[in-house]
Amino acid sequence: MSDSSSLHQPPPEGADGPPPADGRPLPAYGRYLPADGSGAPSPSPWSEHPAQEGPPRPLRIAVSLMWVGAVLSLLGAVVAYFMVDTVNTLVAQELAAQGMQELATPEFLAMLEGMIVVGLVAGGAISAGLWAWMAVKNRQGRPWARVLGTVLAAVYVVNYVSGLAQAGATPQAVLGVLQVGLVVTTVALMWQRASSDYYATGSAARR
């Protein structure tokens, strides 16, 4: 009886048991081998999309340039503010050339100055806000942010070129040249291969 009962007792802990009937190797302690005997663990469902790393260097530079663009937008508004008197003088000269110098009253010029100041403050704030918004969203790898940023950049360049032909060389126009170069460089960096891979990875991870 003792001999037959010992045959049915499990082996002591740490001892190897009999090999499986199908000839597969014994699994390590606490691990189960797959049925095909490959020994490879099953992939985790959470490993379908790898952990997203930070933005690549071209995109990091582009985001930094966007923040610079926000600062330049505010600086452009300040420069234009100090040119309000020049604008009033040009308006008065144009009215005189058109035979309407009676309209160039102090009241009218003061009203015009107030409108220009409000427009400069609002325009500078909106432009800086757009730059900052694009910097945040593009750093997050949002594909729509890259497309929207490219469209806004194209609109800005077209408006600048058309306005430069009318305004001529002014301090604000010179500052605009820096902004155009900034815009073109930023868009080029956003569409580099490394940046495109980052946008694609971020889009796939959010699906």
MIDOSE-1310 file (N, C-alpha, C; in nm, 2 decimals, decimal comma, always signed):
residues 207
msds	+0,08/-0,12/+0,00/+0,00/+0,00/+0,00/+0,09/+0,12/+0,00; +0,19/+0,13/+0,08/+0,28/+0,24/+0,08/+0,34/+0,27/-0,05; +0,38/+0,16/-0,13/+0,44/+0,18/-0,26/+0,34/+0,24/-0,35; +0,22/+0,19/-0,36/+0,12/+0,25/-0,46/+0,08/+0,39/-0,42
sslh	+0,07/+0,43/-0,30/+0,03/+0,56/-0,26/+0,14/+0,66/-0,29; +0,26/+0,62/-0,28/+0,37/+0,71/-0,31/+0,38/+0,75/-0,46; +0,32/+0,66/-0,54/+0,33/+0,69/-0,69/+0,23/+0,80/-0,72; +0,13/+0,82/-0,64/+0,03/+0,93/-0,68/+0,06/+1,06/-0,60
qppp	+0,17/+1,06/-0,52/+0,20/+1,19/-0,45/+0,27/+1,28/-0,54; +0,25/+1,41/-0,54/+0,32/+1,51/-0,62/+0,47/+1,52/-0,58; +0,56/+1,55/-0,67/+0,70/+1,56/-0,63/+0,72/+1,68/-0,53; +0,82/+1,67/-0,45/+0,85/+1,78/-0,36/+0,87/+1,91/-0,43
egad	+0,85/+2,02/-0,35/+0,86/+2,15/-0,41/+1,01/+2,17/-0,46; +1,02/+2,22/-0,58/+1,16/+2,24/-0,63/+1,21/+2,13/-0,71; +1,14/+2,01/-0,70/+1,19/+1,89/-0,78/+1,12/+1,89/-0,91; +1,19/+1,84/-1,01/+1,13/+1,83/-1,15/+1,04/+1,71/-1,15
gppp	+0,92/+1,73/-1,21/+0,83/+1,63/-1,23/+0,86/+1,56/-1,36; +0,78/+1,46/-1,39/+0,80/+1,39/-1,52/+0,77/+1,48/-1,64; +0,84/+1,46/-1,75/+0,83/+1,55/-1,87/+0,69/+1,53/-1,92; +0,63/+1,63/-1,99/+0,50/+1,62/-2,05/+0,50/+1,51/-2,15
adgr	+0,38/+1,46/-2,18/+0,36/+1,35/-2,27/+0,40/+1,39/-2,42; +0,38/+1,52/-2,45/+0,41/+1,56/-2,59/+0,55/+1,60/-2,61; +0,64/+1,58/-2,51/+0,78/+1,61/-2,53/+0,82/+1,75/-2,51; +0,73/+1,84/-2,48/+0,76/+1,98/-2,46/+0,85/+2,00/-2,33
plpa	+0,94/+2,10/-2,33/+1,02/+2,11/-2,21/+0,94/+2,16/-2,09; +0,99/+2,14/-1,97/+0,92/+2,18/-1,85/+0,92/+2,33/-1,84; +0,81/+2,40/-1,81/+0,82/+2,54/-1,79/+0,88/+2,58/-1,66; +0,94/+2,70/-1,66/+1,00/+2,75/-1,54/+0,89/+2,77/-1,43
ygry	+0,93/+2,78/-1,31/+0,84/+2,80/-1,20/+0,75/+2,92/-1,22; +0,62/+2,91/-1,20/+0,53/+3,02/-1,22/+0,51/+3,07/-1,36; +0,54/+2,99/-1,46/+0,53/+3,03/-1,60/+0,46/+2,92/-1,67; +0,38/+2,95/-1,76/+0,31/+2,85/-1,85/+0,35/+2,87/-1,99
lpad	+0,39/+2,76/-2,05/+0,43/+2,76/-2,19/+0,31/+2,76/-2,28; +0,32/+2,83/-2,40/+0,20/+2,82/-2,49/+0,20/+2,68/-2,55; +0,09/+2,65/-2,61/+0,06/+2,51/-2,67/+0,16/+2,48/-2,78; +0,21/+2,58/-2,85/+0,30/+2,55/-2,97/+0,44/+2,53/-2,92
gsga	+0,47/+2,54/-2,79/+0,60/+2,52/-2,74/+0,71/+2,62/-2,77; +0,66/+2,74/-2,82/+0,76/+2,84/-2,86/+0,83/+2,90/-2,74; +0,76/+2,90/-2,63/+0,82/+2,96/-2,51/+0,81/+3,11/-2,50; +0,75/+3,18/-2,60/+0,73/+3,32/-2,60/+0,61/+3,36/-2,53
psps	+0,61/+3,45/-2,44/+0,49/+3,50/-2,37/+0,39/+3,56/-2,46; +0,27/+3,56/-2,43/+0,17/+3,62/-2,51/+0,18/+3,77/-2,50; +0,16/+3,84/-2,61/+0,17/+3,99/-2,60/+0,06/+4,05/-2,51; +0,10/+4,15/-2,44/+0,00/+4,22/-2,36/-0,09/+4,31/-2,44
pwse	-0,22/+4,31/-2,41/-0,31/+4,40/-2,49/-0,28/+4,54/-2,48; -0,20/+4,58/-2,37/-0,17/+4,72/-2,36/-0,04/+4,76/-2,44; +0,02/+4,66/-2,50/+0,14/+4,69/-2,57/+0,12/+4,71/-2,72; -0,01/+4,72/-2,76/-0,04/+4,74/-2,90/+0,01/+4,87/-2,95
hpaq	+0,01/+4,98/-2,87/+0,07/+5,11/-2,91/+0,18/+5,14/-2,81; +0,30/+5,15/-2,86/+0,41/+5,18/-2,77/+0,39/+5,31/-2,70; +0,46/+5,33/-2,59/+0,45/+5,46/-2,51/+0,51/+5,57/-2,60; +0,43/+5,68/-2,61/+0,47/+5,79/-2,69/+0,58/+5,87/-2,63
egpp	+0,69/+5,89/-2,70/+0,80/+5,96/-2,65/+0,78/+6,11/-2,68; +0,87/+6,20/-2,63/+0,86/+6,34/-2,65/+0,88/+6,37/-2,80; +0,84/+6,50/-2,84/+0,86/+6,54/-2,98/+1,00/+6,53/-3,02; +1,03/+6,51/-3,15/+1,16/+6,50/-3,20/+1,22/+6,64/-3,21
rplr	+1,35/+6,65/-3,24/+1,42/+6,78/-3,23/+1,36/+6,88/-3,33; +1,33/+6,84/-3,46/+1,28/+6,95/-3,55/+1,15/+7,01/-3,49; +1,06/+6,92/-3,44/+0,94/+6,98/-3,38/+0,96/+7,06/-3,26; +1,06/+7,02/-3,17/+1,09/+7,10/-3,06/+1,13/+7,24/-3,10
iavs	+1,21/+7,25/-3,20/+1,26/+7,38/-3,25/+1,14/+7,46/-3,30; +1,05/+7,39/-3,38/+0,94/+7,46/-3,43/+0,85/+7,51/-3,32; +0,83/+7,44/-3,21/+0,75/+7,48/-3,10/+0,81/+7,61/-3,04; +0,95/+7,60/-3,02/+1,02/+7,71/-2,96/+1,00/+7,84/-3,05
lmwv	+1,01/+7,82/-3,18/+0,99/+7,93/-3,27/+0,85/+7,99/-3,26; +0,75/+7,90/-3,24/+0,61/+7,95/-3,22/+0,60/+8,04/-3,10; +0,67/+8,01/-2,99/+0,67/+8,10/-2,87/+0,74/+8,23/-2,90; +0,85/+8,22/-2,98/+0,91/+8,34/-3,03/+0,82/+8,43/-3,11
gavl	+0,74/+8,36/-3,20/+0,64/+8,43/-3,28/+0,53/+8,50/-3,19; +0,49/+8,44/-3,08/+0,40/+8,51/-2,99/+0,46/+8,64/-2,93; +0,59/+8,63/-2,89/+0,66/+8,75/-2,84/+0,67/+8,86/-2,95; +0,70/+8,82/-3,07/+0,72/+8,91/-3,18/+0,58/+8,98/-3,21
sllg	+0,47/+8,91/-3,20/+0,34/+8,96/-3,22/+0,31/+9,08/-3,12; +0,34/+9,05/-3,00/+0,32/+9,16/-2,90/+0,42/+9,28/-2,92; +0,54/+9,24/-2,96/+0,64/+9,35/-2,99/+0,60/+9,43/-3,11; +0,54/+9,37/-3,21/+0,49/+9,44/-3,33/+0,38/+9,54/-3,29
avva	+0,29/+9,50/-3,20/+0,19/+9,59/-3,16/+0,24/+9,71/-3,09; +0,35/+9,69/-3,01/+0,41/+9,80/-2,94/+0,48/+9,90/-3,04; +0,55/+9,84/-3,14/+0,61/+9,93/-3,24/+0,51/+10,01/-3,31; +0,40/+9,94/-3,35/+0,29/+10,01/-3,42/+0,23/+10,12/-3,34
yfmv	+0,22/+10,10/-3,21/+0,16/+10,20/-3,12/+0,24/+10,33/-3,12; +0,37/+10,32/-3,13/+0,45/+10,44/-3,13/+0,45/+10,50/-3,27; +0,39/+10,44/-3,37/+0,38/+10,50/-3,50/+0,24/+10,56/-3,52; +0,16/+10,57/-3,42/+0,02/+10,62/-3,44/+0,02/+10,77/-3,49
dtvn	+0,11/+10,85/-3,43/+0,12/+10,99/-3,48/+0,16/+11,00/-3,62; +0,25/+10,91/-3,67/+0,29/+10,91/-3,81/+0,17/+10,87/-3,90; +0,08/+10,78/-3,85/-0,04/+10,74/-3,92/-0,13/+10,86/-3,93; -0,15/+10,93/-3,82/-0,24/+11,05/-3,82/-0,19/+11,15/-3,92
tlva	-0,06/+11,17/-3,92/+0,00/+11,27/-4,02/-0,03/+11,23/-4,16; -0,01/+11,10/-4,19/-0,03/+11,05/-4,33/-0,18/+11,07/-4,36; -0,27/+11,04/-4,27/-0,41/+11,06/-4,30/-0,45/+11,20/-4,33; -0,39/+11,29/-4,25/-0,42/+11,44/-4,27/-0,36/+11,48/-4,41
qela	-0,25/+11,43/-4,45/-0,19/+11,47/-4,58/-0,28/+11,41/-4,69; -0,33/+11,29/-4,67/-0,41/+11,23/-4,78/-0,54/+11,30/-4,79; -0,60/+11,34/-4,68/-0,73/+11,42/-4,68/-0,70/+11,55/-4,75; -0,59/+11,62/-4,72/-0,56/+11,74/-4,79/-0,54/+11,72/-4,94
aqgm	-0,47/+11,62/-4,98/-0,45/+11,59/-5,12/-0,58/+11,56/-5,19; -0,68/+11,51/-5,12/-0,81/+11,49/-5,18/-0,91/+11,60/-5,17; -0,86/+11,72/-5,12/-0,94/+11,83/-5,10/-1,04/+11,83/-4,99; -1,01/+11,74/-4,89/-1,10/+11,72/-4,78/-1,03/+11,75/-4,65
qela	-0,94/+11,86/-4,65/-0,87/+11,89/-4,53/-0,95/+11,94/-4,41; -1,08/+11,98/-4,44/-1,17/+12,02/-4,33/-1,20/+11,90/-4,24; -1,19/+11,78/-4,30/-1,22/+11,66/-4,21/-1,11/+11,63/-4,11; -0,99/+11,68/-4,14/-0,87/+11,65/-4,05/-0,88/+11,74/-3,93
tpef	-0,98/+11,73/-3,85/-1,00/+11,80/-3,73/-0,93/+11,73/-3,62; -0,89/+11,80/-3,51/-0,83/+11,73/-3,39/-0,93/+11,62/-3,34; -1,06/+11,65/-3,34/-1,15/+11,55/-3,29/-1,14/+11,42/-3,37; -1,14/+11,44/-3,51/-1,14/+11,32/-3,60/-1,01/+11,24/-3,58
laml	-0,90/+11,32/-3,57/-0,77/+11,25/-3,56/-0,76/+11,18/-3,42; -0,82/+11,24/-3,32/-0,82/+11,17/-3,19/-0,90/+11,04/-3,19; -1,01/+11,05/-3,26/-1,10/+10,93/-3,27/-1,02/+10,82/-3,35; -0,95/+10,86/-3,46/-0,88/+10,77/-3,54/-0,77/+10,71/-3,46
egmi	-0,70/+10,78/-3,37/-0,59/+10,73/-3,29/-0,65/+10,63/-3,19; -0,76/+10,66/-3,13/-0,82/+10,56/-3,04/-0,86/+10,43/-3,11; -0,91/+10,44/-3,23/-0,95/+10,32/-3,30/-0,82/+10,23/-3,34; -0,71/+10,31/-3,37/-0,59/+10,24/-3,41/-0,53/+10,16/-3,29
vvgl	-0,53/+10,23/-3,17/-0,48/+10,17/-3,05/-0,56/+10,04/-3,01; -0,69/+10,05/-3,02/-0,77/+9,94/-2,99/-0,75/+9,82/-3,08; -0,73/+9,86/-3,21/-0,70/+9,75/-3,31/-0,57/+9,69/-3,29; -0,47/+9,77/-3,25/-0,34/+9,71/-3,23/-0,34/+9,62/-3,11
vagg	-0,40/+9,66/-3,00/-0,40/+9,58/-2,88/-0,48/+9,45/-2,91; -0,59/+9,46/-2,97/-0,67/+9,34/-3,00/-0,60/+9,25/-3,10; -0,54/+9,31/-3,21/-0,47/+9,23/-3,30/-0,34/+9,16/-3,25; -0,27/+9,23/-3,16/-0,15/+9,17/-3,10/-0,19/+9,06/-3,01
aisa	-0,29/+9,08/-2,93/-0,34/+8,97/-2,83/-0,39/+8,85/-2,91; -0,46/+8,87/-3,01/-0,51/+8,75/-3,09/-0,40/+8,68/-3,16; -0,31/+8,75/-3,22/-0,20/+8,69/-3,29/-0,11/+8,61/-3,19; -0,08/+8,67/-3,07/+0,00/+8,60/-2,97/-0,07/+8,48/-2,92
glwa	-0,20/+8,49/-2,90/-0,28/+8,38/-2,85/-0,28/+8,26/-2,95; -0,29/+8,29/-3,08/-0,28/+8,19/-3,18/-0,15/+8,12/-3,18; -0,04/+8,20/-3,18/+0,09/+8,14/-3,17/+0,11/+8,04/-3,05; +0,06/+8,09/-2,93/+0,07/+8,01/-2,81/-0,01/+7,88/-2,82
wmav	-0,13/+7,89/-2,88/-0,22/+7,78/-2,89/-0,16/+7,68/-2,99; -0,11/+7,72/-3,10/-0,04/+7,63/-3,19/+0,08/+7,56/-3,13; +0,15/+7,64/-3,05/+0,27/+7,58/-2,99/+0,23/+7,46/-2,89; +0,13/+7,48/-2,82/+0,08/+7,38/-2,72/+0,03/+7,26/-2,80
knrq	-0,06/+7,28/-2,90/-0,12/+7,17/-2,96/-0,03/+7,09/-3,05; +0,06/+7,16/-3,12/+0,16/+7,09/-3,20/+0,26/+7,01/-3,12; +0,29/+7,06/-3,00/+0,38/+6,98/-2,92/+0,32/+6,86/-2,87; +0,18/+6,86/-2,86/+0,11/+6,74/-2,82/+0,09/+6,64/-2,94
grpw	+0,14/+6,68/-3,06/+0,13/+6,59/-3,17/-0,01/+6,58/-3,24; -0,08/+6,69/-3,24/-0,21/+6,69/-3,30/-0,20/+6,72/-3,45; -0,24/+6,62/-3,53/-0,22/+6,64/-3,68/-0,30/+6,76/-3,73; -0,42/+6,79/-3,67/-0,50/+6,90/-3,72/-0,43/+7,03/-3,69
arvl	-0,35/+7,04/-3,58/-0,28/+7,16/-3,54/-0,18/+7,19/-3,65; -0,11/+7,09/-3,70/-0,01/+7,11/-3,80/-0,08/+7,17/-3,93; -0,19/+7,11/-3,97/-0,26/+7,16/-4,09/-0,31/+7,30/-4,07; -0,37/+7,33/-3,95/-0,42/+7,46/-3,93/-0,31/+7,56/-3,92
gtvl	-0,20/+7,52/-3,86/-0,09/+7,61/-3,85/-0,03/+7,65/-3,99; -0,03/+7,55/-4,08/+0,02/+7,57/-4,22/-0,07/+7,67/-4,29; -0,20/+7,65/-4,27/-0,30/+7,74/-4,34/-0,28/+7,88/-4,29; -0,27/+7,90/-4,16/-0,26/+8,03/-4,10/-0,13/+8,09/-4,14
aavy	-0,02/+8,01/-4,16/+0,11/+8,07/-4,21/+0,09/+8,12/-4,35; +0,02/+8,04/-4,43/+0,01/+8,08/-4,57/-0,07/+8,21/-4,58; -0,18/+8,23/-4,50/-0,26/+8,35/-4,50/-0,17/+8,47/-4,45; -0,09/+8,45/-4,35/-0,01/+8,55/-4,30/+0,09/+8,60/-4,40
vvny	+0,16/+8,51/-4,47/+0,26/+8,55/-4,57/+0,19/+8,63/-4,69; +0,07/+8,58/-4,73/+0,00/+8,65/-4,84/-0,03/+8,79/-4,80; -0,09/+8,80/-4,68/-0,13/+8,94/-4,63/-0,01/+9,03/-4,61; +0,10/+8,97/-4,56/+0,22/+9,05/-4,55/+0,27/+9,11/-4,68
vsgl	+0,28/+9,02/-4,78/+0,33/+9,06/-4,91/+0,25/+9,17/-4,97; +0,11/+9,15/-4,96/+0,02/+9,25/-5,02/+0,03/+9,38/-4,94; +0,04/+9,37/-4,81/+0,05/+9,50/-4,73/+0,19/+9,57/-4,74; +0,29/+9,49/-4,77/+0,43/+9,55/-4,79/+0,43/+9,64/-4,91
aqag	+0,36/+9,60/-5,01/+0,36/+9,68/-5,14/+0,29/+9,82/-5,12; +0,20/+9,83/-5,02/+0,13/+9,95/-4,99/+0,20/+10,04/-4,89; +0,25/+9,97/-4,78/+0,31/+10,05/-4,67/+0,45/+10,09/-4,69; +0,53/+10,01/-4,77/+0,67/+10,04/-4,79/+0,75/+10,00/-4,68
atpq	+0,88/+10,05/-4,67/+0,97/+10,01/-4,57/+0,95/+10,09/-4,44; +0,89/+10,03/-4,34/+0,87/+10,09/-4,21/+0,93/+9,99/-4,10; +0,95/+10,04/-3,98/+1,00/+9,95/-3,88/+0,91/+9,83/-3,86; +0,78/+9,85/-3,87/+0,69/+9,74/-3,85/+0,70/+9,64/-3,97
avlg	+0,73/+9,69/-4,09/+0,75/+9,60/-4,21/+0,88/+9,52/-4,19; +0,98/+9,59/-4,13/+1,11/+9,51/-4,11/+1,08/+9,40/-4,01; +1,01/+9,43/-3,90/+0,97/+9,33/-3,81/+0,89/+9,22/-3,87; +0,81/+9,26/-3,97/+0,73/+9,16/-4,04/+0,81/+9,06/-4,12
vlqv	+0,93/+9,11/-4,17/+1,02/+9,02/-4,24/+1,07/+8,91/-4,15; +1,10/+8,95/-4,03/+1,15/+8,85/-3,93/+1,04/+8,74/-3,90; +0,91/+8,79/-3,90/+0,80/+8,70/-3,87/+0,78/+8,61/-3,99; +0,79/+8,66/-4,11/+0,77/+8,57/-4,23/+0,88/+8,46/-4,23
glvv	+1,00/+8,50/-4,20/+1,11/+8,40/-4,20/+1,08/+8,30/-4,09; +1,03/+8,35/-3,98/+0,99/+8,26/-3,86/+0,88/+8,16/-3,90; +0,78/+8,21/-3,97/+0,67/+8,13/-4,01/+0,71/+8,02/-4,11; +0,79/+8,06/-4,21/+0,83/+7,96/-4,31/+0,92/+7,86/-4,25
ttva	+1,01/+7,90/-4,16/+1,10/+7,80/-4,10/+1,02/+7,70/-4,01; +0,92/+7,76/-3,94/+0,84/+7,67/-3,85/+0,76/+7,57/-3,93; +0,70/+7,61/-4,04/+0,62/+7,52/-4,12/+0,71/+7,41/-4,18; +0,83/+7,45/-4,22/+0,92/+7,35/-4,28/+0,96/+7,25/-4,17
lmwq	+0,99/+7,29/-4,05/+1,02/+7,20/-3,95/+0,91/+7,10/-3,91; +0,79/+7,15/-3,91/+0,67/+7,07/-3,88/+0,65/+6,96/-3,98; +0,69/+6,98/-4,10/+0,66/+6,88/-4,21/+0,79/+6,79/-4,24; +0,89/+6,80/-4,15/+1,00/+6,70/-4,17/+0,96/+6,56/-4,13
rass	+1,03/+6,47/-4,18/+1,00/+6,33/-4,16/+0,98/+6,29/-4,01; +1,08/+6,33/-3,93/+1,07/+6,30/-3,79/+0,95/+6,36/-3,73; +0,91/+6,48/-3,77/+0,79/+6,54/-3,71/+0,67/+6,47/-3,76; +0,66/+6,43/-3,89/+0,55/+6,35/-3,94/+0,53/+6,22/-3,86
dyya	+0,64/+6,15/-3,83/+0,63/+6,03/-3,76/+0,57/+6,05/-3,62; +0,61/+6,16/-3,56/+0,56/+6,19/-3,43/+0,41/+6,22/-3,43; +0,36/+6,30/-3,53/+0,22/+6,33/-3,55/+0,14/+6,20/-3,57; +0,20/+6,11/-3,65/+0,13/+5,98/-3,68/+0,12/+5,89/-3,56
tgsa	+0,23/+5,89/-3,48/+0,23/+5,81/-3,36/+0,12/+5,86/-3,26; +0,12/+6,00/-3,24/+0,02/+6,05/-3,15/-0,12/+6,03/-3,19; -0,14/+6,04/-3,32/-0,28/+6,01/-3,37/-0,32/+5,87/-3,35; -0,23/+5,77/-3,37/-0,26/+5,63/-3,35/-0,28/+5,60/-3,21
arr	-0,21/+5,66/-3,12/-0,22/+5,63/-2,98/-0,35/+5,68/-2,92; -0,42/+5,78/-2,99/-0,55/+5,83/-2,93/-0,66/+5,76/-2,99; -0,64/+5,66/-3,08/-0,76/+5,59/-3,14/-0,82/+5,49/-3,05
